[in-house]
Amino acid sequence: MNKLNKILAQSKDIHYRSVDTDKAWDKFRAKANIVQEPIKNTKVIPLVPKQWLSIAAGLVLLLTATFIFWPEAPKFETTMASVESSVIKMIDGSVINLDKNSEVTYPVNYDGLDERYIVLTGNATFDVAHNPNMPFRVLKDDLLIEVLGTEFTLTGGDNGNIEVENHEGSVRASDVNDPTITIVLLKGDKVNFTPEGFVDLNYVAPVIPEPIIDHTATYSLYEIYFHLYERSNGAIDLHPNAKIDGRSTVRMDLTQNLQVIIDSLDEKTNFEYNYAQQVDMILIKKLLEK
Amino acid sequence: MNQGFSDINSFETLFRTYFEPLVNFVNSRINHYENSEEIVQDTFMKLWDSRDTLVIRTSVKSYLYQATKNTMIDFIRKSKHINVDIDSINHIPIEGEVDLDPYIIRSELEKALLTLKEKNRIIFKLNKFEGLTYKEIAEHLNMSERGVEDNISRAVKSLKDILKDNKHIFK
C-alpha cells in the first residue's frame, strides 16, 4: 500500500472541490448542440431467400448513398507543439517550424481551395514554396500575412505585439480589421505589429553630421595679440622692444588652439618671437603686416 | 479523427475524466471556480469543434493540459478583473504534466471514495485529506480511536481493490 499512500500524500496538499460533472456535461451538450440518442433495442429479422432481390436493391442504394455521402477528406489539420518545437512539411513543400507552446492549422488537401490559409497561435517560421496561383496567407490574431513564396518568422512580441521578420522574397502584412493598415516587407525587413499600426524595427535614425561652423573672421593684429595674451594667461606677451602694427588686419580663426594661431600668424604676417623654454613663455618681437 | 473520441460517447468519457481535475487545476491559478469551469468548458468546446481535423501528437492529457493553459491565458488577458501573472502560467512545466497529475489522481480518488460506505469515506477523508489525527476524528465523531483505525483500514483496502487497474493512478 506504499504506493497508494504516496499517491494520497501527493493529492492531499492541493485545494480540491468536487464539481457536478453531470451538470457540466449537460451544459456542454447544450452549447455544442449535441443530441445523444439512447441506445435502442433492435429487432433482428432473419433473412429468407425470397427477400434476396430486395436485399440486392438495398445494397445498390446503400452503395450509391455511400458514394454520395462519403465524408470528404479533411482539408485542414491542427498541430500543437506542446512539449518541443515541431517541423511541419506541407503538401506543397512549404515548411512550418512551429515553436514550443504554439499551434497551427493548415491545409492538408488543396481540392477546391484557391489559397493556402494558415491560422497560427504562438510563434513560427515559414519557408513558403513558391506558387503564384495559390497565395499563402497566415492569420495570427489580427495580423494577416500574404505571400507568394518567401521565408518569414512570426513571433509574439512584447506587450502582445507581433513581430514579423521577412528572410526572403516579399510579404504583405495587413491589419484584418483595417486593410488600409498594410505594409510590404522586403528581404531583411522586420516590423512590429502594434495596436497603433506597424513599427519598422530596421529603421535607424540617420546620423546628422555636426554642422561645420566657420569661425574665421577679420581681426586687427592688436586684437590677435591681446587674445593670445588673455588665453595664455600672460604666457604670450610683447617683448620690451616689440614692433606691432596694431591696426593691420588678418583673417583668422581664434577659436583654434594657441599653437595653430601662432602657426597661422607665421604664415599670414611678418611674425617673430622668442621662446623662453625655462619659463614656457613667448615674447613677441615683431607682429607686422606681411 | 484518431484521438480515441471519435463518437460522442467516447468524448463524454473524456469529458467526465478530465473536466473536474482541469477545473481544480485552473482554480489553483485564478482562484475562481465559476470562471475555472467556463475556461475548461471552452477548452472542451474547442476540442469538440476541431475533432475532425485535430491531430494530437502527444497524449490527450497533454493536449488538454496545454489547451487549458492557453484558454486560461486568453481568458486572463481579456478579463480586467483577474490579476494573475501570465508568465507564471506560461512557465508551468509541461514535462510529465506534474501540475495536472495530482488533480487527476485526486479526481479518481474522489470517484472511488463515492463507492465506499459513507462512514468509511468521511473518516478516510478527514484523516487523509483534512489531516485530522485518529484521536481528533474519534472525538469529533464520538467513537473510539480503534474504531477510526478500523474504518480507515477498510477504506484503504477497498480503494486498493477499486483502483488497482486505474491507469491514471497506477501507471
Chai-1 contact restraints between the chains, C-beta under 6 A:
chainA,res_idxA,chainB,res_idxB,connection_type,confidence,min_distance_angstrom,max_distance_angstrom,comment,restraint_id
A,L4,B,K160,contact,1.0,0.0,6.0,A-B,restraint_1
A,I7,B,I105,contact,1.0,0.0,6.0,A-B,restraint_2
A,I7,B,I169,contact,1.0,0.0,6.0,A-B,restraint_3
A,L8,B,K128,contact,1.0,0.0,6.0,A-B,restraint_4
A,Q10,B,P102,contact,1.0,0.0,6.0,A-B,restraint_5
A,S11,B,P102,contact,1.0,0.0,6.0,A-B,restraint_6
A,S11,B,I105,contact,1.0,0.0,6.0,A-B,restraint_7
A,S11,B,R106,contact,1.0,0.0,6.0,A-B,restraint_8
A,K12,B,F129,contact,1.0,0.0,6.0,A-B,restraint_9
A,I14,B,P102,contact,1.0,0.0,6.0,A-B,restraint_10
A,Y16,B,N24,contact,1.0,0.0,6.0,A-B,restraint_11
A,Y16,B,R106,contact,1.0,0.0,6.0,A-B,restraint_12
A,S18,B,E110,contact,1.0,0.0,6.0,A-B,restraint_13
A,V19,B,E20,contact,1.0,0.0,6.0,A-B,restraint_14
A,V19,B,V23,contact,1.0,0.0,6.0,A-B,restraint_15
A,T21,B,R16,contact,1.0,0.0,6.0,A-B,restraint_16
A,T21,B,F19,contact,1.0,0.0,6.0,A-B,restraint_17
A,T21,B,E20,contact,1.0,0.0,6.0,A-B,restraint_18
A,A24,B,F19,contact,1.0,0.0,6.0,A-B,restraint_19
A,W25,B,F15,contact,1.0,0.0,6.0,A-B,restraint_20
A,F28,B,Q41,contact,1.0,0.0,6.0,A-B,restraint_21
A,F28,B,F44,contact,1.0,0.0,6.0,A-B,restraint_22
A,A32,B,W48,contact,1.0,0.0,6.0,A-B,restraint_23
A,I34,B,I8,contact,1.0,0.0,6.0,A-B,restraint_24
A,Q36,B,I8,contact,1.0,0.0,6.0,A-B,restraint_25
A,P74,B,D52,contact,1.0,0.0,6.0,A-B,restraint_26
A,P74,B,T53,contact,1.0,0.0,6.0,A-B,restraint_27
A,F76,B,T53,contact,1.0,0.0,6.0,A-B,restraint_28
A,E77,B,T53,contact,1.0,0.0,6.0,A-B,restraint_29
A,E77,B,V55,contact,1.0,0.0,6.0,A-B,restraint_30
A,T78,B,S50,contact,1.0,0.0,6.0,A-B,restraint_31
A,T78,B,T53,contact,1.0,0.0,6.0,A-B,restraint_32
A,T78,B,L54,contact,1.0,0.0,6.0,A-B,restraint_33
A,T79,B,V55,contact,1.0,0.0,6.0,A-B,restraint_34
A,S82,B,T58,contact,1.0,0.0,6.0,A-B,restraint_35
A,S82,B,S62,contact,1.0,0.0,6.0,A-B,restraint_36
A,S82,B,Q66,contact,1.0,0.0,6.0,A-B,restraint_37
A,S82,B,I94,contact,1.0,0.0,6.0,A-B,restraint_38
A,V83,B,I94,contact,1.0,0.0,6.0,A-B,restraint_39
